[in-house]
Amino acid sequence: MNARETLAAYGERINAHDFDLLTDLLSPDVTFWFSDGTHRGIAAARQAFERTWAAFGDDEHYWLDRMEWIAEGDTGAACTYRYNWRSGDQSGSGRGTTVLALTSAGWRIVHEHLSRDPA
């Protein structure tokens, strides 16, 4: 998979609410910056994802749009986007950035930053 395919796979797999489906897309030292804090490494990321899924329930659906690949090279890529979520009658969106790196195991997400839309 290339960087775009890796991010697309992430976007599809995340809605299964099974972190094990994501691990082959993430760098072992991945860092997520979410509104509740910084989560470094697979174990911390797993806790953050599973806590979020538990809070929103099984019907939560997540997707990306307005994607802009702001950097694409032979060994690194970065994409900005709007993220969206819906769970029952609740929904929201914000902005995000994902950075990917080409590793010996293939393209992996090394960093993701999600934040609210500016006021």
Phi and psi restraints in degrees (value plus and minus 20) as a CYANA .aco file:
   2 ASN   PHI    -110.4   -70.4
   2 ASN   PSI    -197.0  -157.0
   3 ALA   PHI     -81.5   -41.5
   3 ALA   PSI     -63.8   -23.8
   4 ARG   PHI     -84.2   -44.2
   4 ARG   PSI     -61.4   -21.4
   5 GLU   PHI     -86.9   -46.9
   5 GLU   PSI     -55.5   -15.5
   6 THR   PHI     -84.3   -44.3
   6 THR   PSI     -65.6   -25.6
   7 LEU   PHI     -86.6   -46.6
   7 LEU   PSI     -57.3   -17.3
   8 ALA   PHI     -83.8   -43.8
   8 ALA   PSI     -62.5   -22.5
   9 ALA   PHI     -82.6   -42.6
   9 ALA   PSI     -61.5   -21.5
  10 TYR   PHI     -78.0   -38.0
  10 TYR   PSI     -67.1   -27.1
  11 GLY   PHI     -81.5   -41.5
  11 GLY   PSI     -53.4   -13.4
  12 GLU   PHI     -98.0   -58.0
  12 GLU   PSI     -67.0   -27.0
  13 ARG   PHI     -89.5   -49.5
  13 ARG   PSI     -49.7    -9.7
  14 ILE   PHI     -80.1   -40.1
  14 ILE   PSI     -48.6    -8.6
  15 ASN   PHI     -97.6   -57.6
  15 ASN   PSI     -26.2    13.8
  16 ALA   PHI     -99.0   -59.0
  16 ALA   PSI     -33.7     6.3
  17 HIS   PHI      36.6    76.6
  17 HIS   PSI      19.9    59.9
  18 ASP   PHI    -151.1  -111.1
  18 ASP   PSI      81.7   121.7
  19 PHE   PHI     -79.6   -39.6
  19 PHE   PSI     -50.1   -10.1
  20 ASP   PHI     -79.0   -39.0
  20 ASP   PSI     -46.4    -6.4
  21 LEU   PHI     -93.8   -53.8
  21 LEU   PSI     -35.3     4.7
  22 LEU   PHI    -116.2   -76.2
  22 LEU   PSI     -41.8    -1.8
  23 THR   PHI     -80.8   -40.8
  23 THR   PSI     -51.8   -11.8
  24 ASP   PHI     -98.2   -58.2
  24 ASP   PSI     -21.4    18.6
  25 LEU   PHI    -123.2   -83.2
  25 LEU   PSI     -27.5    12.5
  26 LEU   PHI    -130.1   -90.1
  26 LEU   PSI     123.2   163.2
  27 SER   PHI     -88.7   -48.7
  27 SER   PSI     124.8   164.8
  28 PRO   PHI     -76.7   -36.7
  28 PRO   PSI     -48.4    -8.4
  29 ASP   PHI    -126.6   -86.6
  29 ASP   PSI       9.9    49.9
  30 VAL   PHI     -74.1   -34.1
  30 VAL   PSI     126.6   166.6
  31 THR   PHI    -145.4  -105.4
  31 THR   PSI     105.9   145.9
  32 PHE   PHI    -131.5   -91.5
  32 PHE   PSI     109.0   149.0
  33 TRP   PHI    -126.4   -86.4
  33 TRP   PSI      87.3   127.3
  34 PHE   PHI    -136.3   -96.3
  34 PHE   PSI     151.0   191.0
  35 SER   PHI     -83.4   -43.4
  35 SER   PSI     -41.4    -1.4
  36 ASP   PHI    -114.0   -74.0
  36 ASP   PSI     -17.7    22.3
  37 GLY   PHI     118.4   158.4
  37 GLY   PSI    -190.9  -150.9
  38 THR   PHI    -121.9   -81.9
  38 THR   PSI     114.6   154.6
  39 HIS   PHI    -147.3  -107.3
  39 HIS   PSI      90.1   130.1
  40 ARG   PHI    -129.0   -89.0
  40 ARG   PSI     111.0   151.0
  41 GLY   PHI      68.7   108.7
  41 GLY   PSI     143.0   183.0
  42 ILE   PHI     -81.1   -41.1
  42 ILE   PSI     -65.3   -25.3
  43 ALA   PHI     -82.3   -42.3
  43 ALA   PSI     -64.8   -24.8
  44 ALA   PHI     -87.5   -47.5
  44 ALA   PSI     -59.0   -19.0
  45 ALA   PHI     -83.6   -43.6
  45 ALA   PSI     -63.9   -23.9
  46 ARG   PHI     -76.1   -36.1
  46 ARG   PSI     -66.8   -26.8
  47 GLN   PHI     -80.1   -40.1
  47 GLN   PSI     -63.4   -23.4
  48 ALA   PHI     -85.3   -45.3
  48 ALA   PSI     -65.3   -25.3
  49 PHE   PHI     -84.2   -44.2
  49 PHE   PSI     -68.2   -28.2
  50 GLU   PHI     -86.0   -46.0
  50 GLU   PSI     -53.7   -13.7
  51 ARG   PHI     -85.8   -45.8
  51 ARG   PSI     -62.3   -22.3
  52 THR   PHI     -85.5   -45.5
  52 THR   PSI     -66.3   -26.3
  53 TRP   PHI     -81.4   -41.4
  53 TRP   PSI     -59.5   -19.5
  54 ALA   PHI     -84.6   -44.6
  54 ALA   PSI     -57.2   -17.2
  55 ALA   PHI     -89.7   -49.7
  55 ALA   PSI     -56.8   -16.8
  56 PHE   PHI    -113.3   -73.3
  56 PHE   PSI     -40.8    -0.8
  57 GLY   PHI      69.5   109.5
  57 GLY   PSI     152.5   192.5
  58 ASP   PHI     -89.8   -49.8
  58 ASP   PSI     -38.8     1.2
  59 ASP   PHI    -107.8   -67.8
  59 ASP   PSI     -18.4    21.6
  60 GLU   PHI     -85.2   -45.2
  60 GLU   PSI     113.6   153.6
  61 HIS   PHI    -146.7  -106.7
  61 HIS   PSI     117.0   157.0
  62 TYR   PHI    -145.4  -105.4
  62 TYR   PSI     119.5   159.5
  63 TRP   PHI    -174.7  -134.7
  63 TRP   PSI     142.0   182.0
  64 LEU   PHI    -134.3   -94.3
  64 LEU   PSI     126.0   166.0
  65 ASP   PHI    -168.0  -128.0
  65 ASP   PSI    -199.1  -159.1
  66 ARG   PHI      32.0    72.0
  66 ARG   PSI      21.5    61.5
  67 MET   PHI     -94.6   -54.6
  67 MET   PSI     113.6   153.6
  68 GLU   PHI    -150.1  -110.1
  68 GLU   PSI      97.0   137.0
  69 TRP   PHI    -102.4   -62.4
  69 TRP   PSI      81.2   121.2
  70 ILE   PHI    -105.1   -65.1
  70 ILE   PSI     -35.1     4.9
  71 ALA   PHI    -173.3  -133.3
  71 ALA   PSI     114.0   154.0
  72 GLU   PHI    -165.5  -125.5
  72 GLU   PSI      96.9   136.9
  73 GLY   PHI    -153.3  -113.3
  73 GLY   PSI    -193.0  -153.0
  74 ASP   PHI     -89.0   -49.0
  74 ASP   PSI     -47.4    -7.4
  75 THR   PHI    -147.1  -107.1
  75 THR   PSI     -22.2    17.8
  76 GLY   PHI    -173.2  -133.2
  76 GLY   PSI     133.6   173.6
  77 ALA   PHI    -173.9  -133.9
  77 ALA   PSI     134.0   174.0
  78 ALA   PHI    -162.5  -122.5
  78 ALA   PSI     119.2   159.2
  79 CYS   PHI    -152.3  -112.3
  79 CYS   PSI     113.9   153.9
  80 THR   PHI    -126.1   -86.1
  80 THR   PSI     135.4   175.4
  81 TYR   PHI    -186.7  -146.7
  81 TYR   PSI     152.1   192.1
  82 ARG   PHI    -121.7   -81.7
  82 ARG   PSI     110.1   150.1
  83 TYR   PHI    -120.3   -80.3
  83 TYR   PSI     130.0   170.0
  84 ASN   PHI    -155.3  -115.3
  84 ASN   PSI     129.3   169.3
  85 TRP   PHI    -165.2  -125.2
  85 TRP   PSI     131.7   171.7
  86 ARG   PHI    -163.2  -123.2
  86 ARG   PSI     115.7   155.7
  87 SER   PHI    -165.8  -125.8
  87 SER   PSI      88.9   128.9
  88 GLY   PHI      40.4    80.4
  88 GLY   PSI    -145.5  -105.5
  89 ASP   PHI    -115.8   -75.8
  89 ASP   PSI     -10.7    29.3
  90 GLN   PHI    -123.2   -83.2
  90 GLN   PSI     127.9   167.9
  91 SER   PHI    -175.9  -135.9
  91 SER   PSI     144.6   184.6
  92 GLY   PHI    -187.7  -147.7
  92 GLY   PSI     154.0   194.0
  93 SER   PHI    -176.4  -136.4
  93 SER   PSI     147.9   187.9
  94 GLY   PHI    -187.6  -147.6
  94 GLY   PSI    -184.5  -144.5
  95 ARG   PHI    -139.1   -99.1
  95 ARG   PSI     131.6   171.6
  96 GLY   PHI    -164.4  -124.4
  96 GLY   PSI     141.4   181.4
  97 THR   PHI    -157.2  -117.2
  97 THR   PSI     113.4   153.4
  98 THR   PHI    -143.0  -103.0
  98 THR   PSI     113.3   153.3
  99 VAL   PHI    -133.0   -93.0
  99 VAL   PSI     112.4   152.4
 100 LEU   PHI    -142.3  -102.3
 100 LEU   PSI     130.3   170.3
 101 ALA   PHI    -152.5  -112.5
 101 ALA   PSI     125.2   165.2
 102 LEU   PHI    -103.9   -63.9
 102 LEU   PSI      98.1   138.1
 103 THR   PHI    -131.8   -91.8
 103 THR   PSI     158.3   198.3
 104 SER   PHI     -84.2   -44.2
 104 SER   PSI     -39.6     0.4
 105 ALA   PHI    -115.7   -75.7
 105 ALA   PSI     -21.2    18.8
 106 GLY   PHI      94.2   134.2
 106 GLY   PSI    -191.8  -151.8
 107 TRP   PHI     -89.7   -49.7
 107 TRP   PSI     111.0   151.0
 108 ARG   PHI    -154.6  -114.6
 108 ARG   PSI     125.7   165.7
 109 ILE   PHI     -95.0   -55.0
 109 ILE   PSI     104.8   144.8
 110 VAL   PHI    -127.1   -87.1
 110 VAL   PSI     -40.5    -0.5
 111 HIS   PHI    -177.6  -137.6
 111 HIS   PSI     121.1   161.1
 112 GLU   PHI    -158.4  -118.4
 112 GLU   PSI     116.8   156.8
 113 HIS   PHI    -148.7  -108.7
 113 HIS   PSI      97.2   137.2
 114 LEU   PHI    -134.4   -94.4
 114 LEU   PSI     118.9   158.9
 115 SER   PHI    -167.5  -127.5
 115 SER   PSI     144.0   184.0
 116 ARG   PHI     -86.9   -46.9
 116 ARG   PSI     136.9   176.9
 117 ASP   PHI     -85.7   -45.7
 117 ASP   PSI     125.4   165.4
 118 PRO   PHI     -84.8   -44.8
 118 PRO   PSI     128.7   168.7
